Amino acid sequence: MEGLITPGFQPLLECALVRIQGADAASFLHGQLTHGITGLGDGLAAPAAYCTAQGRLLANGVLWRVPDEGFVWMVSRDLTDSLLKRLRMFVLRAKVTISLDETVQVWGALGAQAVPAALHTAPAWTCASIEGADWIVAPYSRAERPAAWRLAATAPDEADRAGPIRDDAWTAARLAGGWPWIRATSQDQFLPASLDMDLNGTIDFAKGCYPGQEVIARSHYRGTVKRRQAYGTAPWTADAPTLPADLYAVGDAAGRPVGRVIESAVHGGLLHVAAEITLSDWPAMRYAVGAPDGAPLEMQAPRNAV
């Protein structure tokens, strides 16, 4: 399925860049986010999430250190107002400033023509400055189809565009790679394990306390994770479903939801869905989007499926 996703550049207007600066920026973030911030070196990005005290996700995204300037956290734009307000509540006397950076544009680059050659086989989360732009290698990048975020004040030159991406190919590639993002409409709905964050490096189980840490650690070490994300596609001619959206068992007369859509995108005549499902339902359950008679999804096995 990933091979059907169109290469090229896509402007990611839904991405926002939050700058966290000041002498205490590292220690402040280390106490707020799930990743081990104090150990994050230059030249590397990392996945990082922010949770409630009950361990439910408020935001997730990509974090990296800017030498002598603090950190940048790329998150969904539609939740930045509430996110910045909440983070600022906990600054207290720490020497930290938190702001939204509107000077940099974010682009998704897919394919060998769009991603610089030096990054085609680079490890995931590599950061590099190449030809006037900053690049971060995406965790779903492959040598046969590189993927990276491009950050710069200006759009790519026409000569370097490699053609515009049709509809929402970047999000489709991201979901196929297992990396959905929390949006404003999905805040406080999912535990980190529902987005495989206990498996993909988003959570550092060796670090100290952060909001929700006790709940998340208890579930992890007791092996009580019952829900995981699964990726699926269905033929589609409409816009992507408005969130929140549910999954149903195909043809179920009772019409009770059996899963929830985390994030979705439409590309190439297909709806691409990352959804939370119950592991005990797999693989017997057949899922439909939005209603028991909705479009049936062709699903891939979730991680740790029973």
Backbone as numpy.savetxt, mean C-alpha at the origin, in Angstrom:
# Nx Ny Nz CAx CAy CAz Cx Cy Cz
-1.45 -12.86 -15.00 -2.27 -11.65 -15.00 -1.41 -10.39 -15.00
-0.30 -10.41 -14.24 0.55 -9.22 -14.17 1.11 -8.87 -15.54
1.31 -9.88 -16.40 1.86 -9.62 -17.72 0.94 -8.84 -18.62
-0.35 -8.77 -18.26 -1.33 -8.04 -19.06 -1.39 -6.57 -18.68
-0.68 -6.17 -17.64 -0.75 -4.79 -17.17 0.16 -3.91 -18.02
-0.40 -2.81 -18.51 0.27 -1.95 -19.48 1.47 -1.23 -18.86
2.64 -1.25 -19.50 3.79 -0.49 -19.00 3.67 0.99 -19.33
4.50 1.81 -18.67 4.53 3.24 -18.92 4.53 4.02 -17.63
4.22 5.32 -17.72 4.14 6.20 -16.56 2.69 6.51 -16.24
2.37 6.62 -14.95 1.05 7.03 -14.52 1.18 8.06 -13.41
0.56 9.25 -13.53 0.58 10.21 -12.42 -0.25 9.67 -11.27
0.31 9.73 -10.07 -0.37 9.20 -8.89 -0.86 10.36 -8.04
-1.95 10.97 -8.50 -2.48 12.14 -7.81 -3.03 11.78 -6.43
-3.33 10.50 -6.22 -3.88 10.09 -4.93 -2.81 9.94 -3.87
-1.52 10.08 -4.24 -0.42 9.95 -3.28 -0.05 11.31 -2.70
0.17 11.36 -1.40 0.62 12.57 -0.73 1.91 12.28 0.01
2.74 13.30 0.15 4.03 13.17 0.82 4.00 13.96 2.13
4.15 13.26 3.23 4.18 13.89 4.56 5.63 13.95 5.01
6.08 15.15 5.35 7.46 15.33 5.82 7.47 15.44 7.34
8.34 14.64 7.96 8.52 14.66 9.41 9.97 15.05 9.66
10.17 16.23 10.22 11.51 16.79 10.36 11.77 17.19 11.80
13.05 17.40 12.10 13.44 17.83 13.43 14.38 16.85 14.10
15.02 17.30 15.18 16.02 16.49 15.86 15.45 15.20 16.43
14.16 15.19 16.75 13.54 14.01 17.36 12.67 13.23 16.38
12.83 13.48 15.09 11.94 12.86 14.11 12.02 11.34 14.14
13.23 10.79 14.21 13.40 9.34 14.18 12.76 8.68 15.40
13.06 9.19 16.59 12.51 8.59 17.81 11.00 8.78 17.88
10.50 9.90 17.39 9.06 10.13 17.39 8.35 9.11 16.49
8.82 8.94 15.27 8.21 7.99 14.34 8.36 6.56 14.84
9.48 6.27 15.46 9.72 4.91 15.98 8.66 4.53 17.00
8.15 5.52 17.73 7.13 5.26 18.73 5.72 5.33 18.20
5.56 5.67 16.93 4.22 5.81 16.36 3.92 4.78 15.28
4.90 4.44 14.45 4.67 3.57 13.30 5.13 2.14 13.58
4.70 1.23 12.72 4.97 -0.20 12.94 6.38 -0.62 12.55
7.05 0.15 11.70 8.38 -0.24 11.24 9.44 0.28 12.22
10.60 -0.38 12.21 11.71 0.04 13.06 12.42 1.23 12.47
11.97 2.42 12.75 12.43 3.64 12.07 13.88 3.96 12.39
14.30 3.77 13.63 15.66 4.18 14.00 16.71 3.37 13.26
16.36 2.20 12.74 17.31 1.40 12.00 17.23 1.58 10.50
16.40 2.51 10.04 16.24 2.73 8.60 17.36 3.63 8.10
18.24 3.10 7.27 19.39 3.86 6.80 19.11 4.64 5.54
20.10 5.43 5.12 19.99 6.18 3.88 19.97 5.21 2.69
19.30 5.60 1.63 19.28 4.79 0.43 18.28 3.65 0.46
17.44 3.60 1.50 16.43 2.56 1.60 15.10 3.16 2.05
14.02 2.66 1.47 12.69 2.97 1.93 12.15 1.75 2.67
10.96 1.87 3.25 10.37 0.74 3.97 8.86 0.93 4.03
8.11 -0.17 4.11 6.67 -0.05 4.34 6.42 0.26 5.81
5.50 1.16 6.10 5.21 1.53 7.48 3.73 1.85 7.61
3.16 1.48 8.75 1.74 1.69 9.00 1.52 2.39 10.33
0.34 2.95 10.48 -0.07 3.65 11.70 -1.39 3.05 12.15
-1.49 2.72 13.42 -2.66 1.99 13.92 -3.31 2.71 15.10
-4.55 2.33 15.37 -5.22 2.75 16.59 -4.69 1.93 17.76
-5.10 2.31 18.96 -4.70 1.54 20.14 -5.27 0.13 20.10
-6.35 -0.07 19.34 -6.96 -1.38 19.20 -6.33 -2.19 18.06
-5.28 -1.64 17.43 -4.55 -2.37 16.41 -5.14 -2.30 15.03
-6.09 -1.40 14.79 -6.68 -1.28 13.45 -5.98 -0.17 12.66
-5.94 -0.35 11.36 -5.12 0.51 10.51 -5.75 1.86 10.26
-4.96 2.91 10.47 -5.35 4.27 10.12 -4.68 4.73 8.83
-3.52 4.18 8.53 -2.79 4.56 7.31 -1.66 3.57 7.09
-1.25 3.44 5.86 -0.02 2.73 5.53 0.58 3.36 4.30
1.86 3.09 4.07 2.51 3.68 2.92 4.00 3.40 2.93
4.75 4.26 2.25 6.18 4.07 2.05 6.93 5.19 2.78
7.91 4.81 3.59 8.67 5.76 4.39 10.14 5.69 4.01
10.79 6.84 3.94 12.24 6.85 3.71 12.88 8.05 4.39
14.19 7.91 4.64 14.96 8.96 5.30 15.60 9.86 4.25
15.52 11.15 4.46 16.21 12.14 3.61 17.38 12.68 4.42
18.62 12.46 4.00 19.77 12.89 4.78 19.68 14.35 5.19
19.85 14.61 6.48 19.85 15.96 7.05 18.50 16.66 6.96
17.44 15.94 6.54 16.12 16.58 6.41 14.99 15.80 7.08
15.30 14.69 7.73 14.25 13.93 8.39 13.71 12.82 7.50
12.39 12.67 7.47 11.75 11.55 6.80 10.61 12.03 5.92
10.30 11.20 4.92 9.12 11.42 4.08 8.29 10.14 4.14
6.99 10.32 4.32 6.06 9.18 4.36 5.01 9.39 3.28
4.97 8.50 2.30 4.00 8.58 1.21 2.76 7.78 1.60
1.61 8.46 1.62 0.35 7.86 2.04 -0.75 8.28 1.08
-1.95 7.78 1.32 -3.10 8.17 0.51 -3.50 9.62 0.83
-3.69 10.41 -0.20 -3.96 11.83 -0.03 -5.25 12.10 0.73
-6.25 11.24 0.56 -7.55 11.55 1.14 -7.61 11.37 2.64
-6.55 10.87 3.26 -6.57 10.75 4.71 -5.54 11.64 5.41
-4.90 12.53 4.64 -3.80 13.31 5.23 -4.28 14.29 6.30
-5.45 14.90 6.12 -5.92 15.88 7.12 -6.05 15.23 8.50
-6.73 14.09 8.56 -6.91 13.42 9.85 -5.60 12.83 10.35
-4.76 12.37 9.44 -3.49 11.77 9.82 -2.56 12.80 10.45
-2.42 13.94 9.79 -1.53 14.98 10.33 -2.05 15.49 11.67
-3.35 15.64 11.78 -3.93 16.11 13.05 -3.63 15.13 14.18
-3.77 13.85 13.90 -3.55 12.84 14.93 -2.07 12.77 15.31
-1.17 12.76 14.32 0.26 12.71 14.63 0.70 13.90 15.45
0.20 15.08 15.10 0.61 16.30 15.81 0.16 16.29 17.27
-0.91 15.55 17.57 -1.38 15.44 18.95 -0.32 14.81 19.86
0.53 13.96 19.28 1.49 13.22 20.09 2.90 13.80 20.05
3.09 14.92 19.37 4.41 15.54 19.32 4.82 16.04 20.70
3.89 16.67 21.40 4.13 17.22 22.73 5.38 18.10 22.73
6.41 17.75 23.50 7.62 18.59 23.57 8.73 18.12 22.63
8.46 17.12 21.84 9.49 16.62 20.92 9.81 17.67 19.87
11.06 17.69 19.45 11.50 18.63 18.40 11.18 18.01 17.04
9.91 18.18 16.63 9.40 17.56 15.41 8.42 18.51 14.74
8.54 18.63 13.43 7.52 19.33 12.64 6.98 18.37 11.60
5.68 18.46 11.36 4.99 17.56 10.43 4.25 18.41 9.42
4.50 18.19 8.13 3.89 19.04 7.10 3.63 18.22 5.84
2.79 18.78 4.99 2.47 18.16 3.70 3.31 18.83 2.63
4.02 18.05 1.84 4.88 18.57 0.77 4.11 18.54 -0.55
3.78 19.71 -1.08 3.04 19.81 -2.33 3.95 20.17 -3.51
5.28 20.16 -3.29 6.21 20.58 -4.34 6.66 19.43 -5.22
6.39 18.21 -4.81 6.89 17.03 -5.52 5.72 16.25 -6.10
5.85 15.83 -7.35 4.86 14.99 -8.01 5.30 13.53 -7.91
4.31 12.65 -7.75 4.58 11.21 -7.67 4.04 10.54 -8.92
4.88 9.71 -9.54 4.50 8.96 -10.73 4.79 7.49 -10.48
3.96 6.62 -11.03 4.25 5.20 -11.05 4.88 4.84 -12.37
6.00 4.15 -12.35 6.70 3.76 -13.56 6.71 2.24 -13.66
6.22 1.73 -14.78 6.14 0.29 -15.01 6.86 -0.08 -16.31
7.68 -1.09 -16.26 8.31 -1.59 -17.47 9.71 -1.08 -17.67
10.47 -1.78 -18.52 11.88 -1.47 -18.73 12.10 -0.12 -19.36
11.16 0.38 -20.18 11.34 1.68 -20.81 11.08 2.83 -19.85
10.26 2.60 -18.84 9.92 3.67 -17.90 10.88 3.74 -16.72
11.33 2.60 -16.23 12.22 2.55 -15.06 13.66 2.59 -15.53
14.52 3.42 -14.93 15.93 3.47 -15.33 16.60 2.10 -15.27
17.49 1.85 -16.23 18.13 0.55 -16.34 18.87 0.14 -15.07
19.42 1.12 -14.36 20.17 0.81 -13.15 19.30 0.20 -12.06
17.98 0.33 -12.19 17.07 -0.17 -11.16 16.34 -1.44 -11.57
16.61 -1.94 -12.76 15.84 -3.09 -13.25 16.00 -4.33 -12.37
17.15 -4.51 -11.79 17.37 -5.67 -10.93 17.70 -5.26 -9.50
17.46 -4.00 -9.16 17.75 -3.53 -7.82 16.77 -4.13 -6.82
17.19 -4.35 -5.57 16.29 -4.90 -4.56 15.13 -3.96 -4.27
14.03 -4.53 -3.83 12.87 -3.73 -3.42 13.27 -2.72 -2.36
12.67 -1.55 -2.43 12.83 -0.44 -1.49 14.13 0.33 -1.68
14.90 0.01 -2.73 16.09 0.80 -3.04 15.69 2.22 -3.42
16.38 3.21 -2.87 16.17 4.62 -3.23 17.38 5.09 -4.05
17.12 5.86 -5.09 18.20 6.36 -5.93 17.78 7.67 -6.57
18.75 8.55 -6.79 18.53 9.79 -7.52 19.14 9.64 -8.90
18.31 9.73 -9.94 18.77 9.51 -11.31 18.15 10.54 -12.22
18.99 11.30 -12.91 18.56 12.26 -13.93 17.47 13.21 -13.43
17.74 13.82 -12.27 16.85 14.86 -11.76 15.60 14.38 -11.06
15.48 13.10 -10.80 14.32 12.56 -10.10 14.78 11.57 -9.04
13.98 11.41 -8.00 14.22 10.39 -6.99 13.34 9.18 -7.32
13.89 7.99 -7.10 13.20 6.76 -7.45 13.19 5.82 -6.25
12.10 5.08 -6.09 12.00 4.04 -5.07 11.52 2.77 -5.76
12.30 1.71 -5.67 11.93 0.45 -6.31 10.78 -0.18 -5.53
9.70 -0.49 -6.22 8.52 -1.05 -5.59 8.75 -2.50 -5.18
8.07 -2.97 -4.15 8.28 -4.36 -3.70 7.78 -5.39 -4.70
6.96 -4.98 -5.67 6.46 -5.90 -6.69 7.21 -5.73 -8.00
8.39 -5.08 -7.95 9.23 -4.94 -9.13 9.87 -6.28 -9.47
9.94 -6.60 -10.76 10.57 -7.82 -11.24 11.51 -7.47 -12.39
12.53 -8.27 -12.61 13.47 -7.99 -13.69 12.75 -7.93 -15.03
11.74 -8.79 -15.21 10.99 -8.81 -16.47 9.99 -7.67 -16.58
9.61 -7.07 -15.46 8.75 -5.89 -15.49 9.04 -5.03 -14.27
10.08 -4.17 -14.40 10.45 -3.32 -13.27 9.30 -2.38 -12.90
9.27 -1.99 -11.63 8.26 -1.05 -11.13 8.90 -0.15 -10.09
8.63 1.14 -10.17 9.22 2.09 -9.23 8.37 3.34 -9.14
8.42 3.98 -7.97 7.85 5.31 -7.83 8.88 6.34 -8.29
8.42 7.33 -9.04 9.26 8.44 -9.47 8.78 9.70 -8.78
9.69 10.43 -8.14 9.36 11.64 -7.41 10.20 12.79 -7.93
9.53 13.82 -8.40 10.23 14.97 -8.96 9.28 16.16 -9.01
9.84 17.35 -9.19 9.02 18.55 -9.27 8.30 18.65 -10.61
8.79 17.92 -11.61 8.20 17.99 -12.95 7.89 16.59 -13.45
7.03 16.52 -14.46 6.66 15.25 -15.07 7.82 14.71 -15.90
7.83 13.42 -16.21 8.87 12.87 -17.09 8.85 13.57 -18.44
10.03 13.69 -19.06 10.10 14.25 -20.41 9.33 13.36 -21.37
8.79 13.98 -22.42 8.04 13.22 -23.41 8.86 12.07 -23.98
10.15 12.30 -24.15 11.01 11.27 -24.73 11.17 10.07 -23.80
10.90 10.29 -22.50 11.11 9.23 -21.53 9.81 8.59 -21.04
8.68 9.01 -21.58 7.41 8.57 -21.02 7.10 7.10 -21.28
7.60 6.54 -22.37 7.31 5.16 -22.73 5.82 4.94 -22.89
5.09 6.00 -23.20 3.65 5.89 -23.42 2.88 6.03 -22.12
1.72 6.67 -22.14 0.90 6.79 -20.92 0.25 5.45 -20.57
0.08 5.19 -19.31 -0.59 3.98 -18.85 -2.09 4.15 -19.03
-2.74 3.09 -19.54 -4.19 3.13 -19.69 -4.85 2.94 -18.33
-5.92 3.69 -18.10 -6.72 3.69 -16.87 -5.84 3.51 -15.64
-6.12 2.55 -14.74 -5.40 2.51 -13.46 -4.47 1.31 -13.40
-3.54 1.23 -14.32 -2.62 0.09 -14.39 -1.71 0.02 -13.17
-1.26 1.17 -12.67 -0.33 1.15 -11.53 -0.98 0.50 -10.31
-2.20 0.91 -9.98 -2.87 0.32 -8.83 -3.12 -1.16 -9.07
-3.49 -1.53 -10.30 -3.70 -2.94 -10.62 -2.43 -3.74 -10.37
-1.28 -3.20 -10.78 0.00 -3.89 -10.54 0.31 -3.98 -9.05
0.01 -2.90 -8.34 0.26 -2.89 -6.89 -0.60 -3.92 -6.17
-1.88 -4.01 -6.54 -2.76 -4.98 -5.90 -2.36 -6.41 -6.26
-1.99 -6.61 -7.54 -1.54 -7.95 -7.95 -0.29 -8.36 -7.17
0.53 -7.38 -6.81 1.74 -7.66 -6.04 1.50 -7.81 -4.55
0.26 -7.58 -4.09 -0.06 -7.78 -2.68 0.14 -6.57 -1.79
0.00 -5.35 -2.36 0.27 -4.14 -1.58 -0.87 -3.13 -1.65
-2.05 -3.44 -1.12 -3.12 -2.44 -1.06 -2.81 -1.35 -0.05
-3.43 -0.19 -0.25 -3.26 0.93 0.67 -4.58 1.22 1.37
-4.48 1.71 2.59 -5.64 2.19 3.33 -6.02 3.56 2.80
-7.32 3.73 2.54 -7.88 5.01 2.12 -8.74 5.58 3.25
-9.23 6.81 3.08 -10.06 7.42 4.12 -11.29 6.57 4.41
-11.84 5.93 3.38 -13.05 5.13 3.55 -12.79 3.77 4.19
-11.52 3.38 4.33 -11.22 2.08 4.92 -10.42 2.20 6.22
-10.28 3.41 6.74 -9.60 3.60 8.01 -10.35 2.87 9.13
-9.60 2.32 10.08 -10.16 1.72 11.29 -11.04 0.50 10.99
-10.82 -0.16 9.84 -11.60 -1.34 9.48 -10.80 -2.63 9.50
-9.49 -2.54 9.25 -8.70 -3.75 9.04 -7.55 -3.85 10.04
-7.30 -5.08 10.48 -6.10 -5.36 11.24 -4.91 -5.51 10.28
-3.70 -5.23 10.72 -2.55 -5.31 9.81 -2.39 -6.66 9.12
-2.73 -7.76 9.80 -2.58 -9.08 9.18 -3.48 -9.24 7.97
-4.58 -8.48 7.91 -5.46 -8.55 6.75 -4.80 -8.00 5.50
-3.72 -7.24 5.66 -2.93 -6.75 4.54 -1.55 -7.39 4.53
-1.42 -8.53 5.21 -0.17 -9.32 5.27 1.00 -8.53 5.85
0.73 -7.55 6.69 1.81 -6.72 7.20 2.71 -7.44 8.18
2.20 -8.54 8.76 3.04 -9.34 9.64 3.98 -10.25 8.86
3.80 -10.31 7.53 4.59 -11.17 6.68 5.50 -10.42 5.71
5.18 -9.15 5.42 5.87 -8.45 4.34 6.85 -7.37 4.80
7.15 -7.32 6.10 8.15 -6.37 6.58 7.60 -5.05 7.08
6.29 -4.86 7.02 5.71 -3.61 7.52 5.81 -3.51 9.03
5.73 -4.65 9.71 5.77 -4.68 11.17 7.10 -5.23 11.65
7.74 -4.50 12.53 8.97 -4.95 13.19 8.59 -5.48 14.56
8.59 -6.80 14.73 8.18 -7.39 15.99 9.26 -7.31 17.06
10.45 -6.81 16.71 11.52 -6.70 17.68 11.61 -5.31 18.30
10.83 -4.36 17.77 10.92 -3.00 18.27 10.03 -2.79 19.50
10.13 -1.62 20.08 9.35 -1.28 21.25 7.92 -0.90 20.92
7.30 -0.22 21.85 5.87 0.05 21.78 5.52 1.06 20.70
4.32 0.90 20.16 3.68 1.84 19.24 2.18 1.58 19.38
1.32 2.48 18.94 -0.12 2.25 19.09 -0.56 0.93 18.47
-1.26 0.11 19.25 -1.75 -1.17 18.78 -0.78 -2.31 18.89
0.44 -2.06 19.37 1.50 -3.07 19.36 1.11 -4.32 20.15
0.47 -4.17 21.29 0.13 -5.33 22.11 -0.87 -6.24 21.40
-1.89 -5.65 20.79 -2.90 -6.44 20.08 -2.27 -7.17 18.89
-1.46 -6.45 18.12 -0.83 -7.02 16.93 0.13 -8.14 17.29
0.95 -7.94 18.31 1.92 -8.96 18.72 1.22 -10.20 19.27
0.17 -9.99 20.05 -0.54 -11.14 20.63 -1.11 -12.04 19.54
-1.73 -11.42 18.52 -2.31 -12.19 17.43 -1.24 -12.94 16.66
-0.10 -12.28 16.46 1.00 -12.89 15.70 1.59 -14.10 16.42
1.92 -13.92 17.69 2.64 -14.98 18.39 1.72 -16.12 18.81
0.44 -15.85 18.94 -0.50 -16.92 19.27 -0.98 -17.66 18.02
-0.64 -17.15 16.85 -1.05 -17.80 15.62 -2.55 -17.78 15.41
-3.18 -16.67 15.81 -4.65 -16.59 15.73 -5.14 -15.75 14.56
-4.30 -15.54 13.55 -4.73 -14.78 12.38 -5.70 -15.63 11.57
-6.92 -15.15 11.44 -7.97 -15.91 10.74 -8.35 -15.31 9.40
-7.91 -14.09 9.15 -8.27 -13.42 7.90 -7.01 -12.91 7.21
-6.97 -13.06 5.89 -5.87 -12.60 5.08 -6.41 -11.91 3.85
-5.50 -11.21 3.15 -5.90 -10.62 1.89 -5.73 -11.63 0.76
-6.59 -11.51 -0.22 -6.51 -12.32 -1.44 -6.73 -11.39 -2.63
-6.07 -11.72 -3.72 -6.18 -10.91 -4.94 -7.05 -11.66 -5.95
-7.94 -10.90 -6.59 -8.80 -11.51 -7.59 -9.15 -10.53 -8.69
-9.63 -11.06 -9.81 -10.04 -10.24 -10.95 -11.38 -10.72 -11.47
-12.07 -9.80 -12.14 -13.34 -10.14 -12.77 -13.53 -9.24 -13.98
-14.14 -9.74 -15.06 -14.46 -8.86 -16.19 -15.30 -7.68 -15.71
-14.99 -6.46 -16.24 -15.61 -5.27 -15.65 -15.66 -4.16 -16.69
-16.79 -3.46 -16.75 -16.94 -2.34 -17.70 -17.33 -1.05 -17.01
-17.53 -1.06 -15.69 -17.94 0.13 -14.94 -16.75 0.70 -14.17
-17.03 1.75 -13.38 -16.01 2.27 -12.48 -15.77 1.27 -11.35
-14.66 1.43 -10.67 -14.36 0.57 -9.52 -15.42 0.78 -8.44
-15.75 -0.25 -7.67 -16.76 -0.11 -6.62 -16.37 0.95 -5.59
-17.35 1.68 -5.11 -17.12 2.64 -4.05 -16.91 1.90 -2.74
-15.88 2.28 -2.01 -15.63 1.66 -0.71 -16.41 2.36 0.38
-16.85 1.64 1.43 -16.63 0.21 1.66 -17.50 -0.66 0.75
-16.96 -1.81 0.37 -17.68 -2.77 -0.47 -17.43 -4.17 0.06
-18.42 -5.03 -0.10 -18.34 -6.38 0.44 -18.22 -7.42 -0.66
-17.74 -8.60 -0.28 -17.79 -9.79 -1.12 -18.87 -10.72 -0.58
-19.50 -11.46 -1.51 -20.55 -12.40 -1.15 -20.25 -13.74 -1.79
-20.81 -14.79 -1.20 -20.73 -16.10 -1.83 -21.61 -16.10 -3.07
-21.07 -16.57 -4.18 -21.83 -16.58 -5.43 -23.13 -17.36 -5.25
-24.25 -16.68 -5.56 -25.55 -17.33 -5.52 -26.12 -17.58 -4.15
-25.51 -17.04 -3.10 -25.99 -17.29 -1.74 -27.32 -16.57 -1.50
-28.38 -17.33 -1.26 -29.70 -16.73 -1.08 -29.77 -15.89 0.19
-28.98 -16.24 1.21 -29.00 -15.49 2.46 -28.38 -14.10 2.29
-27.46 -13.97 1.35 -26.89 -12.67 1.04 -26.08 -12.05 2.15
-25.35 -12.87 2.91 -24.51 -12.33 3.98 -23.10 -12.09 3.47
-22.47 -10.95 3.79 -21.09 -10.70 3.35 -20.13 -11.75 3.89
-19.18 -12.17 3.06 -18.17 -13.14 3.46 -16.75 -12.59 3.29
-16.64 -11.34 2.93 -15.34 -10.71 2.76 -15.52 -9.22 2.52
-14.41 -8.48 2.59 -14.46 -7.03 2.38 -13.38 -6.60 1.41
-13.73 -5.68 0.53 -12.75 -5.13 -0.41 -11.85 -4.15 0.34
-10.55 -4.36 0.24 -9.59 -3.42 0.83 -9.34 -2.27 -0.15
-9.08 -2.61 -1.41 -8.85 -1.62 -2.45 -9.07 -2.29 -3.80
-9.48 -1.51 -4.79 -9.71 -2.08 -6.11 -9.32 -1.08 -7.18
-9.18 -1.57 -8.42 -8.83 -0.74 -9.57 -9.37 -1.40 -10.83
-9.62 -0.60 -11.84 -10.07 -1.11 -13.13 -8.98 -0.89 -14.15
-8.59 -1.96 -14.83 -7.58 -1.87 -15.87 -7.74 -3.01 -16.85
-7.64 -2.70 -18.13 -7.66 -3.71 -19.17 -8.94 -4.52 -19.21
-10.09 -3.88 -18.90 -11.35 -4.60 -18.92 -11.57 -5.52 -17.73
-10.73 -5.38 -16.71 -10.84 -6.21 -15.52 -10.93 -5.35 -14.27
-11.70 -5.82 -13.30 -11.65 -5.26 -11.96 -10.60 -6.04 -11.18
-9.63 -5.33 -10.63 -8.58 -5.93 -9.81 -8.90 -5.62 -8.35
-8.96 -6.64 -7.52 -9.43 -6.49 -6.14 -8.44 -7.10 -5.17
-8.12 -6.36 -4.11 -7.48 -6.92 -2.92 -8.56 -6.92 -1.85
-8.84 -8.10 -1.31 -9.95 -8.23 -0.36 -9.54 -9.04 0.85
-10.18 -8.78 1.97 -10.01 -9.57 3.18 -10.99 -10.73 3.15
-10.46 -11.95 3.29 -11.32 -13.13 3.34 -10.94 -13.96 4.57
-11.84 -14.85 4.95 -11.58 -15.77 6.07 -10.85 -17.00 5.54
-9.73 -17.33 6.16 -8.89 -18.43 5.66 -9.65 -19.75 5.62
-10.54 -19.98 6.56 -11.26 -21.25 6.60 -12.23 -21.41 5.43
-12.55 -20.30 4.73 -13.43 -20.39 3.56 -12.70 -20.83 2.30
-11.38 -20.74 2.33 -10.59 -21.02 1.13 -10.26 -22.52 1.06
-10.32 -23.16 -0.12 -10.64 -22.61 -1.45 -12.07 -22.89 -1.90
-12.92 -23.38 -0.98 -14.27 -23.80 -1.40 -15.14 -22.61 -1.82
-14.96 -21.47 -1.18 -15.83 -20.32 -1.44 -15.56 -19.71 -2.81
-16.64 -19.38 -3.52 -16.56 -18.58 -4.74 -17.12 -17.20 -4.42
-16.36 -16.17 -4.73 -16.68 -14.81 -4.29 -17.25 -13.98 -5.43
-18.24 -13.14 -5.07 -18.82 -12.18 -6.00 -18.72 -10.79 -5.39
-18.59 -9.79 -6.24 -18.39 -8.42 -5.78 -19.73 -7.72 -5.64
-19.98 -7.19 -4.42 -21.12 -6.31 -4.22 -22.45 -6.97 -3.94
-22.66 -8.22 -4.37 -23.93 -8.91 -4.19 -23.74 -10.37 -4.57
-24.62 -11.27 -4.09 -24.47 -12.69 -4.46 -24.53 -12.93 -5.97
-25.22 -12.04 -6.70 -25.28 -12.18 -8.16 -24.34 -11.20 -8.85
-23.37 -10.65 -8.10 -22.40 -9.74 -8.69 -21.36 -10.48 -9.50
-20.40 -9.72 -10.04 -19.35 -10.33 -10.87 -18.52 -11.30 -10.04
-18.43 -12.56 -10.48 -17.60 -13.54 -9.74 -16.12 -13.28 -9.96
-15.35 -13.41 -8.90 -13.91 -13.14 -8.94 -13.13 -14.43 -9.17
-12.10 -14.32 -10.00 -11.11 -15.38 -10.11 -10.02 -15.06 -9.11
-9.94 -15.85 -8.05 -9.09 -15.52 -6.91 -7.80 -16.32 -6.91
-6.75 -15.68 -6.40 -5.49 -16.37 -6.13 -5.44 -16.71 -4.65
-4.72 -17.75 -4.32 -4.66 -18.21 -2.93 -4.02 -17.15 -2.04
-4.63 -16.88 -0.88 -4.00 -15.98 0.07 -2.81 -16.64 0.74
-1.95 -15.83 1.35 -0.84 -16.39 2.11 -1.39 -17.16 3.30
-0.67 -18.23 3.68 -1.04 -19.03 4.84 -2.44 -19.61 4.75
-2.92 -19.87 3.50 -4.25 -20.46 3.35 -4.24 -21.87 3.91
-5.35 -22.23 4.56 -5.46 -23.57 5.12 -6.00 -24.52 4.07
